[in-house]
Amino acid sequence: MYRLILIVGLLVVAYFLLRSAIREFRGRKDQTLTDKNLMVQDPVCRMYVPRESAVAASIGGQTYYFCSRDCADTFQKQLSS
């Protein structure tokens, strides 16, 4: 009788642990790389800035992110020379 109670108890604990692990895994899967809090590095001054506040410029078909408009202009001048 005690074995049966112990087995049922262990199965219940295993069920809840598995359920919480699956919920955590699904939560991580929902986070995408396009999150606004993602930090991007400025290719000119190497400073990291949040993507939502960075200056975006499409240069040569690729999008670059800069900390300021001055860095974006400097980058374009470096590419053109």
Backbone as CSV, one residue per row, in Angstrom:
resi,resn,N_x,N_y,N_z,CA_x,CA_y,CA_z,C_x,C_y,C_z
1,MET,0.817,-1.193,0.000,0.000,0.000,0.000,0.863,1.259,0.000
2,TYR,1.931,1.238,0.809,2.817,2.392,0.858,3.537,2.599,-0.472
3,ARG,3.857,1.532,-1.122,4.516,1.632,-2.432,3.603,2.328,-3.435
4,LEU,2.343,1.979,-3.422,1.389,2.579,-4.344,1.258,4.083,-4.101
5,ILE,1.191,4.480,-2.848,1.102,5.909,-2.505,2.374,6.625,-2.930
6,LEU,3.519,6.006,-2.704,4.799,6.603,-3.096,4.898,6.745,-4.610
7,ILE,4.489,5.755,-5.349,4.538,5.811,-6.812,3.600,6.887,-7.344
8,VAL,2.403,6.974,-6.809,1.445,7.997,-7.238,1.993,9.394,-6.920
9,GLY,2.583,9.544,-5.738,3.174,10.834,-5.361,4.302,11.235,-6.296
10,LEU,5.167,10.292,-6.627,6.267,10.587,-7.549,5.761,10.931,-8.947
11,LEU,4.706,10.250,-9.391,4.121,10.564,-10.698,3.517,11.965,-10.733
12,VAL,2.883,12.366,-9.644,2.307,13.718,-9.572,3.409,14.765,-9.609
13,VAL,4.477,14.563,-8.850,5.606,15.499,-8.848,6.245,15.555,-10.230
14,ALA,6.438,14.423,-10.857,7.029,14.388,-12.201,6.138,15.111,-13.200
15,TYR,4.844,14.954,-13.078,3.905,15.636,-13.978,4.042,17.152,-13.865
16,PHE,4.061,17.673,-12.638,4.153,19.119,-12.460,5.511,19.665,-12.900
17,LEU,6.578,18.923,-12.665,7.896,19.360,-13.129,7.961,19.393,-14.657
18,LEU,7.437,18.379,-15.293,7.419,18.323,-16.752,6.555,19.443,-17.328
19,ARG,5.422,19.695,-16.711,4.524,20.754,-17.186,5.192,22.127,-17.079
20,SER,5.889,22.395,-15.976,6.547,23.702,-15.840,7.724,23.819,-16.814
21,ALA,8.425,22.720,-17.077,9.535,22.756,-18.039,9.015,23.041,-19.442
22,ILE,7.893,22.459,-19.805,7.316,22.705,-21.130,6.861,24.146,-21.255
23,ARG,6.251,24.697,-20.218,5.827,26.108,-20.252,7.015,27.045,-20.395
24,GLU,8.106,26.751,-19.684,9.301,27.588,-19.783,9.899,27.510,-21.184
25,PHE,9.929,26.328,-21.759,10.466,26.156,-23.107,9.629,26.927,-24.123
26,ARG,8.322,26.871,-24.000,7.455,27.623,-24.914,7.645,29.114,-24.761
27,GLY,7.880,29.574,-23.537,8.115,31.001,-23.294,9.384,31.484,-23.957
28,ARG,10.427,30.672,-23.923,11.687,31.046,-24.575,11.535,31.047,-26.086
29,LYS,10.740,30.130,-26.596,10.543,30.032,-28.040,9.805,31.247,-28.585
30,ASP,8.946,31.860,-27.754,8.178,33.015,-28.193,9.025,34.281,-28.312
31,GLN,10.162,34.313,-27.620,11.029,35.477,-27.721,11.748,35.436,-29.062
32,THR,11.690,36.515,-29.799,12.307,36.549,-31.114,13.515,37.458,-31.113
33,LEU,14.310,37.348,-32.150,15.490,38.200,-32.267,15.136,39.624,-32.663
34,THR,13.924,39.854,-33.086,13.508,41.207,-33.459,12.972,41.972,-32.265
35,ASP,13.319,41.537,-31.072,12.895,42.217,-29.863,13.448,43.642,-29.853
36,LYS,12.637,44.592,-29.421,13.063,45.989,-29.425,14.192,46.256,-28.447
37,ASN,14.364,45.426,-27.443,15.415,45.622,-26.456,16.752,45.045,-26.899
38,LEU,16.824,44.491,-28.087,18.052,43.909,-28.590,19.092,45.006,-28.805
39,MET,20.301,44.751,-28.346,21.376,45.733,-28.496,22.110,45.468,-29.812
40,VAL,22.422,46.537,-30.520,23.168,46.445,-31.773,24.432,47.273,-31.640
41,GLN,25.463,46.882,-32.393,26.739,47.583,-32.305,26.915,48.514,-33.492
42,ASP,27.300,49.733,-33.194,27.600,50.724,-34.211,28.908,50.323,-34.884
43,PRO,28.951,50.186,-36.234,30.186,49.752,-36.898,31.284,50.811,-36.913
44,VAL,30.962,52.059,-36.597,31.966,53.118,-36.625,32.640,53.262,-35.265
45,CYS,31.860,53.564,-34.236,32.443,53.818,-32.912,32.393,52.603,-31.991
46,ARG,31.814,51.492,-32.457,31.739,50.224,-31.723,30.917,50.319,-30.433
47,MET,30.050,51.311,-30.362,29.192,51.490,-29.188,27.931,50.643,-29.344
48,TYR,27.446,50.062,-28.257,26.207,49.286,-28.290,25.032,50.192,-27.931
49,VAL,23.990,50.115,-28.736,22.786,50.914,-28.510,21.553,50.025,-28.665
50,PRO,20.456,50.349,-27.971,19.224,49.581,-28.177,18.712,49.788,-29.598
51,ARG,18.228,48.727,-30.219,17.783,48.799,-31.609,16.673,49.829,-31.792
52,GLU,15.782,49.954,-30.804,14.649,50.867,-30.954,15.074,52.339,-30.993
53,SER,16.232,52.672,-30.404,16.672,54.066,-30.420,17.837,54.306,-31.379
54,ALA,18.285,53.279,-32.081,19.414,53.419,-33.008,18.960,54.059,-34.317
55,VAL,19.899,54.713,-34.984,19.654,55.290,-36.305,19.900,54.184,-37.329
56,ALA,18.877,53.836,-38.075,18.997,52.774,-39.068,19.238,53.374,-40.442
57,ALA,20.165,52.761,-41.181,20.449,53.212,-42.540,20.633,51.993,-43.429
58,SER,19.975,52.021,-44.578,20.109,50.937,-45.537,21.174,51.338,-46.549
59,ILE,22.288,50.635,-46.512,23.424,50.964,-47.366,23.805,49.709,-48.144
60,GLY,23.724,49.787,-49.438,24.083,48.653,-50.286,23.160,47.458,-50.099
61,GLY,21.915,47.703,-49.767,20.962,46.618,-49.582,21.013,45.958,-48.217
62,GLN,21.856,46.450,-47.322,21.962,45.899,-45.975,21.652,46.993,-44.968
63,THR,20.964,46.651,-43.900,20.607,47.628,-42.875,21.674,47.657,-41.794
64,TYR,22.176,48.846,-41.523,23.156,49.071,-40.467,22.514,49.951,-39.404
65,TYR,22.955,49.777,-38.159,22.434,50.569,-37.047,23.565,51.379,-36.437
66,PHE,23.268,52.655,-36.171,24.276,53.587,-35.668,23.776,54.278,-34.411
67,CYS,24.722,54.777,-33.610,24.353,55.481,-32.388,23.892,56.910,-32.688
68,SER,24.362,57.475,-33.812,23.973,58.837,-34.173,24.005,59.001,-35.691
69,ARG,23.448,60.081,-36.150,23.448,60.387,-37.584,24.876,60.664,-38.074
70,ASP,25.705,61.239,-37.197,27.105,61.518,-37.574,27.865,60.227,-37.886
71,CYS,27.637,59.194,-37.081,28.299,57.908,-37.344,27.797,57.298,-38.654
72,ALA,26.531,57.454,-38.953,25.983,56.939,-40.210,26.621,57.656,-41.399
73,ASP,26.763,58.975,-41.293,27.402,59.734,-42.374,28.863,59.362,-42.539
74,THR,29.566,59.175,-41.426,30.970,58.769,-41.472,31.113,57.405,-42.136
75,PHE,30.218,56.492,-41.818,30.255,55.151,-42.412,30.035,55.213,-43.922
76,GLN,29.076,56.025,-44.352,28.820,56.165,-45.787,30.035,56.774,-46.500
77,LYS,30.698,57.737,-45.875,31.886,58.328,-46.475,33.021,57.302,-46.572
78,GLN,33.164,56.453,-45.543,34.207,55.426,-45.566,33.956,54.416,-46.675
79,LEU,32.703,54.067,-46.904,32.372,53.107,-47.967,32.574,53.695,-49.357
80,SER,32.298,54.981,-49.505,32.397,55.587,-50.834,33.852,55.853,-51.235
81,SER,34.746,55.936,-50.265,36.157,56.197,-50.626,36.982,54.963,-50.744
